[in-house]
Amino acid sequence: MARRPGQKQRLSKKHASLMTTQPLSLFFPSSSPALLHRGFAAATPRSPPPPRRSVTAATASSGAPPSAAATAAYLASVGVPGPVVAALERDHPDCLAHGLEGVIKPKVGLLLGEVVGGDGVALGAVLGAVPRVLNAALDTGLARTVGWLRGAESLGLRAAALKRIALARPQILTYDVDKTLAPKAAFFTADLGVPLAGLRRMVAASPDVLVIGLGNDLKPTVAWLESLGFARHSPALVDLLVHHPTIFHNPLETAKKNVKALGEWGVPAEGVRAILAASPSLFRRSVTSPSNTAKLAYWEAAVQRDRAAIASDAPNLFERSLARVVGPRLDAVGSRAALPVNLRPLMDGTDAAWAATYGDGSLPPVAGWAMKNKGRYSKTPKKAA
């Protein structure tokens, strides 16, 4: 029967029960449950957000031991940033569940006093990176490691150097003295002839020498250096290691391929040793890569010397950009008569220092050099027809 105007439609008891027991998507198939939920949620007034809890309250409500709450509050009081404390509570509650007075405070006091110089933010960086340092035994673990790093008869690092090392490679603080640190130090000093002061300089410049594996990395690299003529206890080897400890960062296979390439160019064995001593980072990347091949081709045309002479005279060429340094500086020098016998200084120093020595005081024309000289070099060598 048709409804009269203004008459409301009545639902039968059957339809009314369906409306109250079935999901709304059954009656509104074009609307997804998520959309319907958002629509009803928008119509419902939101409750105010819960108040922010303190570090101690958050720890207590999470079910952590009471000692963890006390430790969290103590770390915050000595300057450890709140996000670091919260992360320790969330991800490493076991590191906080030690006695505060007998365990935590002595360890934190040692780190603050001997490692980070009272810097709470730096302490937070160390704890955030290696939270297990709070689990280490104090006398036989952490205190002994810090004592070895600081001790004058062992390594003898200064406070500022140890802080830099702890921030760069905090895992060193967890290393065992007898199993890891002392054997590496003995390898450098007793086996290779590096004096203690030289080892201290190496570690301060590159903490990775204490992180890199002794059997898998350090010893194979030294064996390769020996094959090139760097004898153990020789001044040449000691000087190379002390002044260039990052040589242990070089991929050994890449370094071997570079030595082979230099030999094929005509560089003698003593020349290879000289190049390695002058620019050890050269062996970190391939000298036959497309970018280095382009540099060599440009230099060969500009200075009219072969690759062996260029690699021997200016090994730092491979470390500088062709478009920003190599090309602009060669063009600014101009004629070959102005080139020094030793080409290495052409690639050294800042542009301002270079201009004062080799130019007329003006900087080399770097802007737009690559586009202007696009046809003069190519990073991809042309294949023979």
C-alpha positions as CSV (number, residue, x, y, z in Angstrom):
1,M,0.0,0.0,0.0
2,A,1.4,3.4,-0.9
3,R,2.4,5.9,1.8
4,R,0.5,9.2,2.2
5,P,2.7,12.3,2.1
6,G,4.3,13.0,5.5
7,Q,3.6,9.4,6.7
8,K,6.6,7.7,8.2
9,Q,7.6,4.2,7.0
10,R,7.2,1.6,9.7
11,L,9.5,-1.4,9.9
12,S,8.2,-4.8,10.7
13,K,9.5,-6.6,13.8
14,K,11.6,-8.8,11.5
15,H,13.3,-5.9,9.7
16,A,13.8,-4.0,13.0
17,S,15.6,-7.0,14.5
18,L,17.8,-7.3,11.4
19,M,18.8,-3.6,11.6
20,T,19.9,-4.1,15.2
21,T,21.7,-7.5,14.8
22,Q,23.3,-7.3,11.3
23,P,26.4,-5.2,10.3
24,L,25.7,-1.9,8.6
25,S,27.5,-2.9,5.5
26,L,24.7,-5.4,4.8
27,F,22.2,-2.5,4.4
28,F,24.8,-0.1,2.8
29,P,26.8,-2.3,0.5
30,S,28.4,0.7,-1.2
31,S,30.1,1.8,2.0
32,S,33.0,-0.1,3.5
33,P,33.1,-0.8,7.2
34,A,36.2,1.4,7.5
35,L,34.4,4.4,5.9
36,L,31.3,3.8,8.1
37,H,33.6,3.7,11.2
38,R,35.3,6.9,10.3
39,G,31.9,8.5,9.7
40,F,30.6,7.5,13.1
41,A,33.9,8.3,14.8
42,A,33.8,11.8,13.3
43,A,30.4,12.3,14.9
44,T,31.6,11.1,18.3
45,P,33.4,13.8,20.4
46,R,37.1,12.8,21.0
47,S,38.3,12.3,24.6
48,P,41.3,14.3,25.7
49,P,44.7,12.6,25.3
50,P,46.1,10.9,28.4
51,P,48.7,13.0,30.3
52,R,52.3,12.3,29.5
53,R,54.0,10.0,32.0
54,S,57.4,10.5,33.5
55,V,60.2,8.0,32.8
56,T,59.8,6.4,36.2
57,A,56.0,6.1,35.9
58,A,56.3,4.5,32.5
59,T,58.7,2.0,33.8
60,A,56.6,1.2,36.8
61,S,53.5,0.6,34.7
62,S,55.3,-1.6,32.2
63,G,55.9,-4.3,34.8
64,A,59.6,-3.8,34.9
65,P,61.4,-4.4,38.2
66,P,61.6,-1.6,40.6
67,S,65.4,-1.4,40.1
68,A,64.8,-0.6,36.4
69,A,62.6,2.4,37.4
70,A,65.3,3.7,39.8
71,T,68.0,3.2,37.1
72,A,65.9,5.1,34.5
73,A,65.5,8.0,36.9
74,Y,69.2,8.0,37.7
75,L,70.3,8.0,34.1
76,A,67.9,10.9,33.4
77,S,69.4,12.8,36.4
78,V,73.0,12.5,35.0
79,G,72.0,14.0,31.6
80,V,71.2,11.0,29.5
81,P,68.5,12.2,27.0
82,G,65.0,11.1,27.6
83,P,64.6,9.2,24.3
84,V,67.6,7.1,25.0
85,V,66.3,6.2,28.5
86,A,62.9,5.3,27.0
87,A,64.6,3.1,24.3
88,L,66.6,1.3,27.0
89,E,63.4,0.7,29.0
90,R,61.6,-0.6,26.0
91,D,64.2,-2.7,24.2
92,H,66.8,-3.5,26.9
93,P,65.0,-3.7,30.3
94,D,67.5,-6.3,31.5
95,C,70.3,-3.8,31.3
96,L,68.5,-1.6,33.8
97,A,67.5,-4.3,36.2
98,H,70.7,-4.3,38.2
99,G,71.2,-2.8,41.7
100,L,71.4,0.9,41.5
101,E,73.9,1.6,44.2
102,G,76.1,-1.5,43.9
103,V,76.2,-2.0,40.1
104,I,74.7,0.9,38.0
105,K,76.2,3.9,39.7
106,P,79.8,2.6,39.7
107,K,79.6,1.7,36.0
108,V,78.0,5.0,35.0
109,G,80.5,6.9,37.3
110,L,83.4,5.2,35.5
111,L,82.0,6.0,32.1
112,L,81.3,9.6,33.0
113,G,84.6,10.2,34.7
114,E,87.0,8.2,32.5
115,V,85.4,7.9,29.1
116,V,83.0,10.8,28.2
117,G,84.3,13.5,30.6
118,G,81.0,14.1,32.4
119,D,79.0,14.6,29.2
120,G,75.6,13.1,29.8
121,V,74.6,13.3,26.1
122,A,77.8,11.5,25.1
123,L,77.0,8.9,27.7
124,G,73.6,8.5,26.2
125,A,75.1,7.9,22.8
126,V,77.4,5.2,24.2
127,L,74.5,3.5,26.1
128,G,72.2,3.7,23.1
129,A,74.7,2.0,20.9
130,V,76.0,-0.7,23.3
131,P,73.5,-1.0,26.1
132,R,75.1,-4.3,27.1
133,V,78.0,-2.3,28.6
134,L,75.7,-2.0,31.7
135,N,75.7,-5.8,31.9
136,A,79.5,-6.2,31.8
137,A,81.3,-7.1,35.0
138,L,82.8,-4.0,36.5
139,D,86.2,-5.1,37.8
140,T,87.0,-7.8,35.3
141,G,85.2,-6.2,32.3
142,L,84.4,-2.6,31.9
143,A,86.9,-1.2,34.4
144,R,89.7,-3.4,33.1
145,T,89.0,-2.4,29.5
146,V,88.9,1.3,30.3
147,G,92.1,0.9,32.4
148,W,93.9,-0.7,29.5
149,L,92.8,2.0,27.1
150,R,93.9,4.7,29.5
151,G,96.9,3.0,31.1
152,A,100.3,4.5,30.3
153,E,101.9,1.0,30.2
154,S,99.2,-0.4,27.8
155,L,97.8,2.0,25.3
156,G,97.8,5.3,27.2
157,L,95.0,7.2,25.4
158,R,94.2,10.7,26.6
159,A,90.8,11.5,27.8
160,A,89.7,13.5,24.8
161,A,91.0,10.8,22.4
162,L,89.1,8.1,24.4
163,K,85.9,10.1,24.2
164,R,86.2,10.4,20.4
165,I,86.9,6.7,20.1
166,A,84.0,5.8,22.4
167,L,81.6,7.8,20.3
168,A,82.9,6.5,17.0
169,R,83.3,2.8,18.0
170,P,81.6,2.3,21.4
171,Q,81.7,-1.5,21.0
172,I,85.4,-1.3,21.9
173,L,84.4,-0.7,25.5
174,T,82.9,-4.2,25.6
175,Y,86.0,-5.9,24.2
176,D,87.9,-8.4,26.4
177,V,91.5,-7.2,27.1
178,D,93.1,-10.6,27.0
179,K,91.2,-12.0,24.0
180,T,90.9,-9.0,21.7
181,L,92.7,-5.8,22.6
182,A,96.1,-7.0,23.9
183,P,96.7,-9.5,21.0
184,K,96.1,-6.8,18.4
185,A,98.4,-4.4,20.3
186,A,101.1,-7.1,20.5
187,F,100.7,-7.7,16.8
188,F,101.5,-4.1,15.9
189,T,104.2,-3.5,18.5
190,A,106.0,-6.9,18.9
191,D,105.4,-8.4,15.5
192,L,105.6,-5.3,13.2
193,G,107.8,-3.0,15.3
194,V,105.3,-0.1,15.7
195,P,106.3,1.8,18.9
196,L,103.6,2.4,21.6
197,A,103.4,6.1,20.8
198,G,102.8,5.1,17.1
199,L,100.1,2.6,18.0
200,R,98.4,5.3,20.2
201,R,98.4,7.6,17.2
202,M,97.0,4.9,15.0
203,V,94.1,4.1,17.3
204,A,93.3,7.8,17.8
205,A,93.2,8.4,14.1
206,S,91.4,5.2,13.1
207,P,89.8,3.2,16.0
208,D,88.9,0.6,13.5
209,V,92.4,-1.0,13.9
210,L,91.0,-2.3,17.2
211,V,87.7,-3.4,15.6
212,I,89.0,-5.1,12.5
213,G,89.6,-8.8,12.8
214,L,93.2,-9.8,13.5
215,G,93.2,-13.1,11.6
216,N,90.8,-12.2,8.8
217,D,91.9,-8.6,8.0
218,L,95.0,-7.2,9.8
219,K,97.3,-10.1,9.2
220,P,96.3,-10.7,5.5
221,T,96.8,-7.0,4.7
222,V,100.3,-7.0,6.4
223,A,101.2,-10.2,4.5
224,W,100.2,-8.4,1.2
225,L,102.4,-5.4,2.2
226,E,105.3,-7.8,2.8
227,S,104.9,-9.2,-0.6
228,L,105.3,-5.7,-2.0
229,G,108.6,-5.3,-0.2
230,F,107.5,-3.7,3.1
231,A,109.5,-5.8,5.6
232,R,108.5,-6.2,9.2
233,H,110.1,-3.8,11.7
234,S,111.3,-1.7,8.7
235,P,111.0,2.1,8.9
236,A,109.0,2.1,5.7
237,L,106.3,-0.3,7.0
238,V,106.2,1.4,10.4
239,D,105.8,4.9,8.9
240,L,103.1,3.6,6.5
241,L,101.0,2.1,9.3
242,V,101.5,4.9,11.8
243,H,100.6,7.7,9.3
244,H,98.1,5.9,7.2
245,P,96.2,3.4,9.5
246,T,93.2,3.6,7.2
247,I,95.1,1.3,4.8
248,F,93.3,-1.5,6.6
249,H,90.1,-0.2,5.2
250,N,91.1,-0.9,1.7
251,P,89.5,-3.9,0.0
252,L,92.4,-6.3,-0.4
253,E,91.3,-7.6,-3.8
254,T,91.0,-4.1,-5.2
255,A,94.4,-3.2,-3.9
256,K,95.9,-6.3,-5.6
257,K,94.3,-5.5,-8.9
258,N,95.6,-1.9,-8.7
259,V,99.2,-3.2,-8.1
260,K,98.8,-5.4,-11.2
261,A,97.5,-2.5,-13.3
262,L,100.4,-0.3,-12.2
263,G,102.9,-3.0,-13.2
264,E,101.2,-3.3,-16.6
265,W,101.6,0.4,-17.1
266,G,105.3,0.1,-16.4
267,V,105.6,1.2,-12.8
268,P,108.5,-0.7,-11.1
269,A,108.2,-2.4,-7.7
270,E,109.9,0.5,-5.9
271,G,107.6,2.9,-7.6
272,V,104.5,0.9,-6.4
273,R,105.8,1.1,-2.8
274,A,106.4,4.9,-3.2
275,I,102.8,5.4,-4.6
276,L,101.4,3.3,-1.8
277,A,103.3,5.2,0.9
278,A,102.3,8.6,-0.6
279,S,98.6,7.8,-1.3
280,P,97.5,4.6,0.4
281,S,93.8,5.6,-0.1
282,L,94.4,5.2,-3.8
283,F,94.2,1.5,-3.4
284,R,90.7,1.7,-2.0
285,R,89.2,2.2,-5.4
286,S,90.0,0.8,-8.8
287,V,92.6,2.8,-10.9
288,T,91.0,1.3,-14.0
289,S,87.5,2.5,-13.3
290,P,85.8,4.7,-16.0
291,S,86.3,7.9,-14.0
292,N,90.0,7.2,-13.4
293,T,90.5,6.2,-17.0
294,A,89.1,9.6,-18.0
295,K,91.5,11.4,-15.7
296,L,94.5,9.5,-17.1
297,A,93.5,10.2,-20.7
298,Y,93.1,13.9,-19.9
299,W,96.4,14.1,-18.2
300,E,98.2,12.2,-21.0
301,A,97.0,14.7,-23.5
302,A,97.6,17.7,-21.3
303,V,101.1,16.9,-19.9
304,Q,102.3,14.5,-22.6
305,R,103.6,11.9,-20.2
306,D,102.8,8.2,-20.0
307,R,100.6,6.6,-17.4
308,A,103.5,5.2,-15.4
309,A,105.1,8.7,-15.0
310,I,101.7,10.3,-14.1
311,A,100.9,7.6,-11.5
312,S,104.3,7.9,-10.0
313,D,104.5,11.7,-10.0
314,A,100.9,12.5,-9.1
315,P,99.2,9.5,-7.4
316,N,96.8,11.9,-5.7
317,L,95.3,12.5,-9.2
318,F,93.1,9.4,-8.7
319,E,91.6,11.0,-5.5
320,R,90.5,14.3,-7.1
321,S,87.5,15.1,-9.3
322,L,88.3,15.6,-13.0
323,A,85.6,18.3,-13.5
324,R,86.2,20.1,-10.2
325,V,90.0,19.9,-9.7
326,V,92.1,18.0,-12.2
327,G,90.8,19.6,-15.5
328,P,90.4,23.2,-14.2
329,R,93.8,23.3,-12.6
330,L,95.6,21.9,-15.7
331,D,93.8,24.4,-17.9
332,A,94.7,27.3,-15.6
333,V,98.4,26.4,-15.6
334,G,98.3,26.6,-19.4
335,S,101.5,25.6,-21.2
336,R,103.5,22.5,-20.4
337,A,106.5,24.8,-19.7
338,A,104.6,26.0,-16.6
339,L,104.2,22.5,-15.2
340,P,106.5,21.5,-12.3
341,V,108.7,18.5,-12.6
342,N,106.8,17.0,-9.7
343,L,103.1,17.0,-10.6
344,R,101.8,16.0,-7.2
345,P,101.5,19.5,-5.8
346,L,99.2,20.5,-8.7
347,M,96.5,18.3,-7.0
348,D,97.2,19.1,-3.4
349,G,95.6,21.7,-1.2
350,T,92.7,24.0,-1.5
351,D,92.0,26.0,-4.7
352,A,93.1,29.2,-2.9
353,A,96.4,27.8,-1.8
354,W,96.9,26.4,-5.3
355,A,96.2,29.7,-7.0
356,A,98.7,31.5,-4.8
357,T,101.4,29.0,-5.8
358,Y,100.8,28.2,-9.5
359,G,98.3,30.7,-10.8
360,D,98.0,34.5,-10.8
361,G,96.0,34.5,-7.6
362,S,92.7,33.8,-9.3
363,L,90.9,30.5,-8.7
364,P,90.8,27.9,-11.5
365,P,87.6,28.1,-13.6
366,V,85.6,25.3,-12.1
367,A,82.1,26.5,-12.9
368,G,80.8,25.0,-16.2
369,W,84.1,23.2,-16.9
370,A,82.5,19.8,-17.4
371,M,80.0,21.1,-20.0
372,K,82.6,23.1,-21.9
373,N,85.0,20.2,-22.1
374,K,82.5,17.4,-22.6
375,G,84.0,16.4,-25.9
376,R,87.6,16.4,-24.7
377,Y,87.3,13.3,-22.5
378,S,85.0,10.4,-21.9
379,K,84.4,8.3,-18.8
380,T,83.7,5.3,-21.1
381,P,86.6,4.3,-23.2
382,K,85.7,3.8,-26.9
383,K,85.7,0.2,-28.1
384,A,88.0,-0.7,-30.9
385,A,86.3,-1.1,-34.3
